[in-house]
Amino acid sequence: MEYGIQLPVQSQSTIYAEPWEAGAGPEDLAEVARAADRAGFAYIAACDHVAIPRRLAPAMSTVWYDPVATLAFLAGVTERVRLLSHVAVVGLRHPLLTAKQYATLDHLSGGRLILGVGAGHVQEEFEALGVDFTGRGAVLDESIEALRKTLGPEEFPEHHGKLYDFEGLGQRPRPAQPRVPVWVGGSSPAAVRRAALKGDGWLPQGDPRDRLPAQIERMRRLRAEAGLDGPFTVGAIAEPLYVGTPTWDVGRRTLSGAPDALAESLRAYRAMGVDQIQVRFRSRGRTELIDQISAFGAGIGPHL
């Protein structure tokens, strides 16, 4: 079972951001990414929001780095860790634009992109950009189909759909990967079905452990009924973690303790059929977070 991390600093929703992140910047982000790279993390991830309406700003904040710019910056300071958009709201942009950005990122990083996509949930973003919010599911469905073409090997991709229609338009550079993995985010019935039938993987939106087995079984059934038997990566977001015995209040939901005990707890995800877990550590500053990442990579990762 692989493990990855949603990076701090680049998104600062009050649901998960630590207080120290408010004063952090690019160097902090780069050091955390380097630490994850050294510690054997499979991927580092960045979120996507174009603009946050005033009504949601107190909870979500307005700090949301652009994922393409952020992951490209971090590609230059890391060596092997993969680069995940978790998730890109691809329906906000034309597939040719999305393909240009992410194909370039994959090319520059030597083939390290994982394209995570989702439907989005902030109505004002869609309205400001002239995109139908109520039909965003259908927009995402066709966007995935179009992106399969535009992120493929063809210099002149062709797509003819209800929403997008193009041919004879060349785009280079092409992605370094023959096939860019597309992981679909979301935990609604529609999102799970979309992941099973259109994606190469699933990124749940915080499903607790007791909900995961039923979700995974449904995806397996949908894929079997559709005759899909290719590789498929099932994800999960683990509880907040603190490696060791904390000397401060890390919250009642946080899993803490010795590395072997945490590894045993996290292996339960693998038993459910999970292929990769996304972890997030409680921390009071960059140094403590890097120490947590290093401790996880040394003492827990090898036992997953």
N, C-alpha and C positions, 0 to 999 in steps of 0.2 A: 504494500500500500504506500503510495507516494504522499507527500505532504507539501503544501504551498502556503503562501501568506498574502493576505490583503494588506498592502503597505499602509503605514501610518502617514500622517501629514497630508497626503494627496486628497483625502476626503475626510471631512471633520464633522460628520453628523454627531449630535449629542448622544445618540444611542450607544456609540462605541468609542469615540475619540477620547484620548487621555488629555488632561489639562495642559501638559507640557507641549502638546502638538501645536497649540495656538501660536506659540512663539518660534516654532521650528521653520526650517526652510530647505532649500535644495541640497545643501551639504548633509543635513540630517537624513534626508531621503536617500541620498546616494550611499551613505555609510550603512544604513539599514539594508539596502539592496545588496551591497557587497557582503555583508554578514550572512544574509540568506544564501547567496551564491556559494560562499565558503562552506556553509553548514549543510549543503546537500539538498536544499529545498528544490522541489521540482519546478516551481514557478513563483513569480512575484506578480501581484495583480493591482490594477488601477481601475477606478470607477468612471462613470460618464454621466455628467449633467451639464447642460449648456447654460442654464440660468435658473435660479431658484426664486419663486415668487415670494413676495414679502410675507404672505400668510404662513408659509412653511419655513421661512428663514430661522425663526427661533429654535426650531427642532433640528432642521437639517443643516443649518449654517449655509453660508454662500461659498465656502471653500471647497471647490471641486476642480482639481487640476484636469486639464485636457488629457485623456488617456493616451492618445497617439504621441503627443509631445513628451509626456512623462515617460512612457515606455521607451521611446527613442533615446531620450537622455540617459535612462538607466541602462539601455543596451550598451552604451559606450563605456560604462564603468563596471560592467560585469562580463563574465566569460561564458558561462554555460547555462545559467538559470533561464527558464522559458518566461515569456512575456505574455500575460493574460489580461485581456480586457474583461473585467467582471463588474458589470456587463456594459457593452456598447449598445446604446439605444439606436440601432442602425436605421430604424424607420424615420428618424429625424433628418436623414441625409439621403441623397440619391445614391444608389449602389455604385455608380461609377466613381463618385467622390469617395465613398468609404473604401472602395477597392484601391484607389490611387494611394490613399493614406496608409492602409494596412499592408498592401503589397510592398510599398517602399520600406515600411518598418521591417517586414520579414526579410527583404533583400539586404538591408543594412545590417541586420542582426545575425545574418547567416542562418536564417531558417528557424528562429526561436519563437515565432508568434503562435499563440492559441487565441482564436477569435471567440470570445464569449459574447453572446448577444441576448438581448431581452426586449420586452415590449415597451417598457417605460411606464411611469405612473403619474407624472406631473403634467396635468392638463395644460397649464399655461405655457409650458415649453413647446408643446405641439402647436398650440394656437399661434404663438409668436412666430413660429417658423413655417406656418401655413400648411400644417400636416393634420389630417383628420385624427383626432384623439379616439373617438368612439370606434373607429375601424382599425385601430393600431395592431390588433392581432393579425388581421388579413395582410396589413402592410408588412409586418414582420415575416409572415409566411413567404410572401413573394420576395422579400428582400433576401432571405436565406437562399432561395432558389437562384436569384440573380447573382448573389455573391459567390455561389459555387462556380458560376461561369467566369465571373470577373476576377476571381482569385485562382483560377485554374491556369494551365500552361499556355492557353491561346493568347497570342498578342492582340487579336481582334475578337474579343468575346461577343457572343450574340445571345440576346434574351428577348423574348416576345411574351409579355404578360398583360394582365389587365391594368396594372399601374405603371409599369416600366416597359419601354420598348426601345431597343437599340441594337445596332449592328454596324460593322464597318468602321468602328472607332478603336484605334489602337492605344494600348497602354503598356509602357515599359518604364521602369524595370518590372519584371515578373517576380512573384514570390520565389524565394530560394527553395521552399518546400514544394514537392510535386502536388501535395494536397494539404492545404491549411486546415487544421482541425477546427471545427465549429462546435462549441459547447453552448447549449441553450439554457438560459437561466429562468427561474421561476418555479413556484410550487403549486399554482392553481391547476385544476384538471386540464385546462387548455394548454398550459405551459408544459406539463408533464407529457401530454400527448405530442406536442410539438417537438420536444426533446427526443422522444422515442422514435418518431417517424422522420424527422428532418435533421437531427443533430448527430454528432460524433460523440457527444457526452452531455451530461446533465449537471447543472449548477443549481442546487436547491437554494431557496431563500429562507434559510434558518429553520428548516424542519427539525424539531426535536427528535431524539433517538427513537422514541416509540412510534413516530409517524413514518420513519424511513422504510421499514420492511414492506409495508403496504404500497408505498410509492414505487419502490424498486420492483416489486412483483408486477405492478400494473405496467411499468415500462417494458419489462421482459415479455409480458403477454402481448402487448401491442406490437412489439418488434417481431415476435414469433408469428403472429397473425398476418403481419405484412411481409413475411419472408425475409426479414432483415437479420443477417447473422454475422455481419462484420464487426470489427472492434468497436466497443462502446464504453466510454469512461463514466462511471457513476461517481458523483462527488457528494460531499457532506461538509457542513460547517460545524466544527467541533465547539464545545463549550469554551469560554475563556480559560486560559491556562496560566499557571505560574509554576515553574519548575523549582522545586525545593520548598522549604517552609517559609512562608511570608512573614515579615515582621510588621506588616501594615494591613489594613483592611482591603482585601482584593475582591470582596463581594461574595455573596453566598453561592452564586452559580459557578464561580471559578473552580476549576479542578486544580488542586495543588498537591505537592508531595514529592516523594522520591521518584527519580526517573523510571525505575522498574515498575512502580505502581501506576504511574501515568501511562506508560506503554501498555500495560495490561488493560487498563480502562479503554484506551483508544483502539486496541485490537478488536474490541467488540464491533467497531464499525466495519472492519474487514469481514467479520463473520456474517454481517447483514448483506454483504455483497458490494460494499463500497470500495472503489479503486483509489480514490484520492481524498484526503481531508484537507480542508483549509483551517489553519490555526491562527489564533490571535492571542497575544500575551498581554497581561496586565503589566504596566510599567509606570515609573515616575520620571523617566527621562530617557534620552537616547542611549546612554551607557547601559542602563539596566535592561532596556529592550534588547540591545545587542548581546548582552550576557545571557538573556533568556533564549534568544535564537541559537546561540552557540551551545548552550547546555542541552537544548532540545536536539540539535543535530548530532551531538556527541553521545548523549545518553539515552535518547528515545528513538530517534529516527532509525538506527540500525535494527531495532526490535520490532519495527512495523512491517 
